[in-house]
């Protein structure tokens, strides 16, 4: 997202404080997942936001060096890198504690993001000569709108630069009644800019609504949401067409293989191999999409066995550390050390979250424009 950079700590703190006062909507995103939340309280160098997901989902979904927050602010949207610091309480609610950003990036759109899927929204406007006319909304942003008139205009009736007034019932709770500047006219369609800028009592809810619509569009484009097992299979099938395929589980646990087959095998076959170098190299020759390293314990011996296996495929095939019967914190530390795409303690009861997470890894790798994987050489690196 290109745009202006805000680095001044006092300005950043003031923007965040105002967002907390409004309980503003926030989207937290990683390369693999997306969570919706809201601002609650600024506490020194930390920010409390609503915990809208379970503790485990937050731990495995948000413990990412690429974690960012996005939120609406005035006529634009802001994005900032942040870090999950832990969990807390604010105003009697469970919270996530995030690091206060040191940098905010403002979206740079000349006319702001325009929502064009608006449904049938009625508009009333007065021409520069104060004739009242009805129309419908074509699209809308935080700085202006495009309107379709129910009648033709007389020659010279509308001229760019002239002042008008419009009333737009965007939603049941958002009604814009303001002066505008006419910017362009094409047939019955014309564009207007709010002049002056909308007051905060209108701008804040409109900005939030436009932001939500934009996030819905981004979500549709980038993730094609996974809500059920059947949808997961269909989405992954599209993602993985003509790219590496198959999932490799490095484990001696047959029951874990069965669980992964039930969750993921409908769209990608799961092959289990032993935790040894020859078996791994033979499996990698088949060009799998993803490798799961099973981590049943975190003993020093098992770490030593795992490290060379992970190193031999780094930069060639993405891999996941899949823990069972161990603590999540140490597993995350090990995953960071080995540069795993994801580290997670496996819990079949959280199947949808797990599917979404794996979908995100696959999408990021094979649909996100990253560099192609380097083939594995047959000899030792």
C-alpha positions as CSV (number, residue, x, y, z in Angstrom):
1,X,0.0,0.0,0.0
2,X,1.7,3.2,-1.2
3,X,1.1,6.5,0.6
4,X,2.3,9.0,3.2
5,X,4.3,7.7,6.1
6,X,3.5,9.0,9.6
7,X,6.5,8.7,12.0
8,X,5.9,11.3,14.6
9,X,5.3,9.4,17.9
10,X,2.9,12.1,19.3
11,X,0.9,12.1,16.1
12,X,0.7,8.3,16.1
13,X,-0.3,8.2,19.7
14,X,-3.0,10.8,19.1
15,X,-4.4,8.8,16.1
16,X,-4.5,5.6,18.1
17,X,-6.1,7.3,21.1
18,X,-8.8,8.7,18.9
19,X,-9.4,5.3,17.4
20,X,-9.8,3.8,20.9
21,X,-12.3,6.5,21.9
22,X,-14.4,5.6,18.9
23,X,-13.9,1.8,19.5
24,X,-12.9,1.8,15.9
25,X,-12.9,-1.3,13.7
26,X,-9.5,-2.9,13.1
27,X,-8.3,-5.7,10.8
28,X,-5.3,-7.7,11.9
29,X,-3.6,-9.5,9.0
30,X,-0.7,-11.9,8.5
31,X,0.5,-13.4,5.3
32,X,-1.8,-16.4,6.1
33,X,-4.8,-15.2,8.2
34,X,-7.1,-12.3,8.8
35,X,-8.9,-11.3,12.1
36,X,-11.4,-8.6,12.8
37,X,-11.2,-6.7,16.1
38,X,-11.6,-3.2,17.5
39,X,-9.6,-0.7,19.4
40,X,-10.2,-0.5,23.2
41,X,-7.4,1.3,25.1
42,X,-4.0,2.8,24.8
43,X,-1.7,1.8,27.7
44,X,1.8,3.3,27.4
45,X,3.6,1.5,24.6
46,X,0.9,-1.1,24.3
47,X,-2.5,-1.1,22.7
48,X,-5.4,-3.2,23.9
49,X,-7.8,-4.6,21.2
50,X,-10.8,-6.9,21.5
51,X,-9.9,-10.6,21.6
52,X,-12.3,-11.8,19.0
53,X,-10.7,-15.2,18.7
54,X,-9.6,-17.9,21.1
55,X,-6.3,-17.8,22.9
56,X,-4.8,-20.6,20.8
57,X,-6.0,-19.1,17.5
58,X,-4.4,-15.8,18.5
59,X,-1.2,-17.4,19.5
60,X,-0.8,-19.4,16.3
61,X,-2.5,-17.0,14.0
62,X,-1.0,-13.7,15.1
63,X,2.5,-14.6,16.3
64,X,4.0,-13.5,13.0
65,X,6.8,-11.0,12.3
66,X,4.6,-9.8,9.4
67,X,1.6,-8.9,11.6
68,X,-0.1,-5.7,10.5
69,X,-3.2,-3.7,11.6
70,X,-5.4,-1.8,9.2
71,X,-8.1,0.7,10.2
72,X,-10.1,3.7,8.9
73,X,-9.0,7.2,9.7
74,X,-10.8,10.3,8.5
75,X,-11.0,10.1,4.7
76,X,-8.3,7.5,4.3
77,X,-7.2,4.1,5.8
78,X,-4.0,3.4,7.8
79,X,-1.8,0.4,7.9
80,X,0.9,-0.3,10.5
81,X,3.3,-3.2,11.5
82,X,2.8,-4.4,15.0
83,X,3.5,-7.3,17.3
84,X,1.4,-9.5,19.6
85,X,2.8,-8.9,23.1
86,X,0.3,-11.0,25.0
87,X,-3.2,-11.1,26.5
88,X,-4.9,-8.8,29.0
89,X,-8.2,-7.2,30.2
90,X,-9.7,-3.8,29.5
91,X,-13.1,-2.5,30.5
92,X,-14.0,-6.0,31.6
93,X,-13.2,-7.6,28.2
94,X,-10.5,-10.0,27.2
95,X,-8.0,-8.3,25.1
96,X,-4.9,-8.8,22.9
97,X,-2.0,-6.6,23.8
98,X,-0.3,-5.2,20.7
99,X,2.8,-3.1,20.4
100,X,2.1,0.6,19.7
101,X,3.1,1.1,16.0
102,X,6.1,3.3,15.4
103,X,5.0,3.9,11.8
104,X,1.7,4.5,10.1
105,X,1.3,4.3,6.4
106,X,-1.6,6.2,4.8
107,X,-3.3,4.9,1.7
108,X,-2.6,7.0,-1.3
109,X,-5.7,7.1,-3.5
110,X,-6.5,10.3,-5.3
111,X,-10.2,10.0,-4.8
112,X,-10.1,7.5,-1.9
113,X,-11.4,3.9,-2.2
114,X,-14.7,3.8,-4.0
115,X,-17.5,1.3,-3.2
116,X,-19.3,0.3,-6.4
117,X,-21.4,-2.6,-5.0
118,X,-23.9,-0.3,-3.3
119,X,-27.2,-1.9,-4.2
120,X,-30.1,0.5,-4.9
121,X,-29.4,3.6,-2.9
122,X,-31.8,6.6,-3.5
123,X,-30.3,10.0,-4.0
124,X,-31.9,13.5,-4.1
125,X,-29.9,16.4,-5.4
126,X,-30.4,20.0,-6.3
127,X,-28.9,21.5,-9.5
128,X,-27.0,24.8,-9.4
129,X,-30.4,26.4,-10.3
130,X,-32.0,24.7,-7.3
131,X,-34.1,22.2,-9.2
132,X,-34.7,19.1,-7.1
133,X,-34.0,15.8,-9.0
134,X,-33.9,12.2,-7.9
135,X,-31.3,9.6,-8.8
136,X,-29.5,6.5,-7.6
137,X,-26.0,6.0,-6.3
138,X,-23.4,4.5,-8.6
139,X,-20.4,4.5,-6.2
140,X,-19.3,6.3,-3.1
141,X,-16.1,7.1,-1.2
142,X,-15.1,9.1,1.9
143,X,-14.5,12.2,-0.4
144,X,-17.3,12.0,-2.9
145,X,-19.8,10.1,-4.9
146,X,-21.0,9.3,-8.4
147,X,-24.7,9.6,-9.1
148,X,-27.1,8.5,-11.9
149,X,-30.0,10.9,-12.6
150,X,-33.5,9.8,-13.3
151,X,-33.8,12.4,-16.1
152,X,-31.7,13.9,-18.8
153,X,-29.9,17.2,-18.2
154,X,-30.5,20.3,-20.4
155,X,-27.5,21.6,-22.3
156,X,-25.3,23.6,-19.8
157,X,-27.5,22.7,-16.9
158,X,-24.6,21.0,-15.0
159,X,-21.1,22.5,-15.4
160,X,-18.0,21.1,-13.6
161,X,-16.9,23.4,-10.7
162,X,-20.4,24.5,-9.8
163,X,-21.9,24.0,-6.3
164,X,-24.8,21.6,-5.6
165,X,-26.3,19.8,-2.7
166,X,-27.0,16.1,-2.3
167,X,-28.9,13.8,0.1
168,X,-27.7,10.1,0.1
169,X,-29.2,7.5,2.3
170,X,-26.2,5.1,2.3
171,X,-27.6,2.8,5.0
172,X,-30.3,3.1,7.6
173,X,-27.8,4.8,9.9
174,X,-25.7,6.8,7.4
175,X,-27.5,9.7,5.8
176,X,-25.4,12.2,4.0
177,X,-27.0,15.7,3.5
178,X,-24.3,18.0,2.3
179,X,-23.0,20.6,-0.1
180,X,-20.8,19.3,-3.0
181,X,-18.7,20.5,-5.8
182,X,-19.6,19.1,-9.3
183,X,-16.5,17.4,-10.8
184,X,-17.6,15.8,-14.0
185,X,-20.7,15.0,-16.1
186,X,-21.2,12.1,-18.6
187,X,-24.7,11.8,-19.9
188,X,-26.9,11.2,-16.9
189,X,-24.0,10.3,-14.6
190,X,-22.0,12.9,-12.7
191,X,-19.4,12.9,-10.0
192,X,-19.3,15.2,-6.9
193,X,-16.8,16.0,-4.2
194,X,-18.0,16.8,-0.6
195,X,-17.2,20.4,-0.1
196,X,-16.4,21.1,2.7
197,X,-15.3,17.7,4.0
198,X,-17.9,15.8,5.9
199,X,-18.2,16.5,9.7
200,X,-16.8,13.8,11.9
201,X,-20.2,12.6,13.0
202,X,-20.9,11.6,9.4
203,X,-17.3,10.9,8.2
204,X,-16.5,8.4,10.9
205,X,-19.4,6.0,10.3
206,X,-19.0,6.4,6.5
207,X,-15.3,5.8,6.6
208,X,-15.9,2.6,8.7
209,X,-18.5,1.4,6.2
210,X,-16.3,2.0,3.2
211,X,-13.4,0.3,5.0
212,X,-15.5,-2.7,5.7
213,X,-16.6,-2.9,2.0
214,X,-13.0,-2.6,0.9
215,X,-11.9,-5.4,3.3
216,X,-14.7,-7.6,2.0
217,X,-13.3,-7.1,-1.5
218,X,-9.8,-7.8,-0.4
219,X,-10.9,-10.9,1.4
220,X,-12.8,-12.2,-1.7
221,X,-9.8,-11.6,-3.9
222,X,-7.0,-12.8,-1.7
223,X,-8.4,-15.7,0.3
224,X,-11.7,-16.8,-1.2
225,X,-12.8,-17.6,2.4
226,X,-12.7,-21.1,3.8
227,X,-15.8,-21.7,6.0
228,X,-16.4,-25.4,5.5
229,X,-14.5,-28.5,4.6
230,X,-16.2,-28.7,1.2
231,X,-15.3,-25.1,0.4
232,X,-11.8,-25.7,1.5
233,X,-11.4,-28.5,-0.9
234,X,-12.8,-26.5,-3.8
235,X,-10.6,-23.4,-3.1
236,X,-7.4,-25.4,-2.7
237,X,-8.1,-27.3,-5.9
238,X,-8.2,-24.0,-7.8
239,X,-5.1,-22.7,-6.0
240,X,-3.0,-25.7,-6.6
241,X,-3.7,-26.3,-10.3
242,X,-0.5,-26.6,-12.3
243,X,1.7,-26.1,-9.3
244,X,3.4,-28.5,-6.8
245,X,0.9,-30.9,-5.2
246,X,0.7,-33.3,-2.4
247,X,1.3,-33.0,1.3
248,X,4.2,-34.9,3.0
249,X,4.0,-35.8,6.7
250,X,7.3,-36.6,8.3
251,X,6.2,-38.7,11.2
252,X,5.9,-42.2,12.7
253,X,2.3,-41.5,13.9
254,X,-0.2,-43.2,11.7
255,X,-3.2,-41.7,13.6
256,X,-1.9,-38.2,12.8
257,X,-1.7,-39.2,9.1
258,X,-5.4,-40.3,9.3
259,X,-6.4,-37.0,10.9
260,X,-4.7,-34.9,8.2
261,X,-6.2,-37.1,5.5
262,X,-9.7,-36.4,6.9
263,X,-9.0,-32.6,7.1
264,X,-6.9,-32.0,4.0
265,X,-6.9,-35.2,1.9
266,X,-10.0,-34.3,0.0
267,X,-8.0,-31.8,-2.1
268,X,-4.4,-32.9,-1.5
269,X,-3.2,-36.5,-0.8
270,X,-1.2,-36.8,2.4
271,X,1.9,-39.1,2.2
272,X,3.6,-40.1,5.5
273,X,7.3,-40.9,5.6
274,X,9.8,-41.7,8.3
275,X,12.0,-39.0,9.9
276,X,15.2,-39.7,7.9
277,X,17.0,-37.9,5.2
278,X,16.8,-40.5,2.4
279,X,13.0,-40.7,2.7
280,X,12.6,-37.0,2.8
281,X,14.8,-36.4,-0.3
282,X,12.9,-39.1,-2.2
283,X,9.6,-37.5,-1.3
284,X,10.8,-34.0,-2.3
285,X,11.7,-35.3,-5.8
286,X,7.9,-35.8,-6.2
287,X,7.4,-32.0,-5.9
288,X,5.1,-31.7,-2.9
289,X,3.3,-28.5,-2.1
290,X,4.0,-28.6,1.6
291,X,5.8,-30.7,4.2
292,X,4.6,-31.2,7.8
293,X,7.3,-32.1,10.4
294,X,5.7,-33.8,13.3
295,X,7.1,-32.7,16.7
296,X,5.8,-35.0,19.4
297,X,8.3,-33.7,22.0
298,X,11.0,-31.0,22.2
299,X,13.9,-33.1,23.6
300,X,17.4,-32.1,22.6
301,X,17.8,-35.3,20.6
302,X,14.7,-34.7,18.6
303,X,15.7,-31.1,17.9
304,X,19.0,-32.3,16.6
305,X,17.4,-34.8,14.3
306,X,14.9,-32.2,13.0
307,X,17.3,-29.4,12.3
308,X,19.1,-30.9,9.2
309,X,15.9,-32.2,7.8
310,X,14.4,-28.7,7.9
311,X,17.6,-27.1,6.6
312,X,17.7,-29.3,3.5
313,X,14.4,-28.1,2.2
314,X,14.5,-24.4,3.3
315,X,13.9,-22.2,0.3
316,X,12.7,-25.2,-1.7
317,X,9.4,-26.3,-0.1
318,X,7.5,-24.6,2.6
319,X,7.2,-26.6,5.8
320,X,5.0,-26.6,8.9
321,X,6.0,-27.7,12.5
322,X,3.0,-29.7,13.7
323,X,3.2,-30.4,17.4
324,X,1.3,-32.9,19.5
325,X,1.2,-33.1,23.3
326,X,3.6,-30.2,23.8
327,X,3.5,-26.6,24.8
328,X,2.8,-24.0,22.1
329,X,5.4,-21.4,23.3
330,X,8.5,-23.5,22.9
331,X,7.2,-24.9,19.5
332,X,6.8,-21.3,18.2
333,X,10.4,-20.6,19.3
334,X,11.7,-23.7,17.5
335,X,9.7,-22.8,14.4
336,X,11.2,-19.3,14.4
337,X,14.7,-20.7,14.7
338,X,14.1,-23.2,11.8
339,X,12.2,-20.6,9.7
340,X,9.0,-22.7,9.5
341,X,6.1,-21.2,7.5
342,X,3.8,-22.0,10.5
343,X,4.3,-23.7,13.9
344,X,1.1,-25.0,15.5
345,X,0.0,-27.6,18.1
346,X,-2.4,-29.8,16.3
347,X,-6.0,-29.9,17.6
348,X,-8.6,-31.6,15.5
349,X,-11.4,-29.7,17.3
350,X,-10.2,-26.5,15.6
351,X,-10.4,-28.0,12.2
352,X,-11.7,-24.9,10.3
353,X,-8.9,-22.7,11.8
354,X,-6.3,-25.3,10.8
355,X,-7.7,-25.6,7.3
356,X,-7.6,-21.8,6.9
357,X,-4.1,-21.6,8.1
358,X,-2.8,-24.3,5.7
359,X,-4.8,-22.6,2.9
360,X,-3.0,-19.4,3.7
361,X,0.4,-21.0,3.5
362,X,-0.4,-22.5,0.1
363,X,-2.0,-19.4,-1.3
364,X,0.9,-17.2,-0.1
365,X,3.5,-19.6,-1.7
366,X,1.8,-20.5,-5.0
367,X,-0.6,-17.7,-5.7
368,X,1.0,-14.7,-4.0
369,X,3.7,-14.1,-6.5
370,X,6.6,-15.3,-4.4
371,X,9.8,-16.7,-6.1
372,X,9.5,-20.3,-7.4
373,X,10.9,-23.0,-5.1
374,X,14.4,-24.1,-5.9
375,X,14.6,-27.9,-6.9
376,X,16.2,-30.1,-4.4
377,X,19.6,-31.4,-5.5
378,X,20.2,-35.1,-5.1
379,X,23.5,-34.7,-3.2
380,X,23.9,-33.3,0.3
381,X,24.0,-29.5,0.3
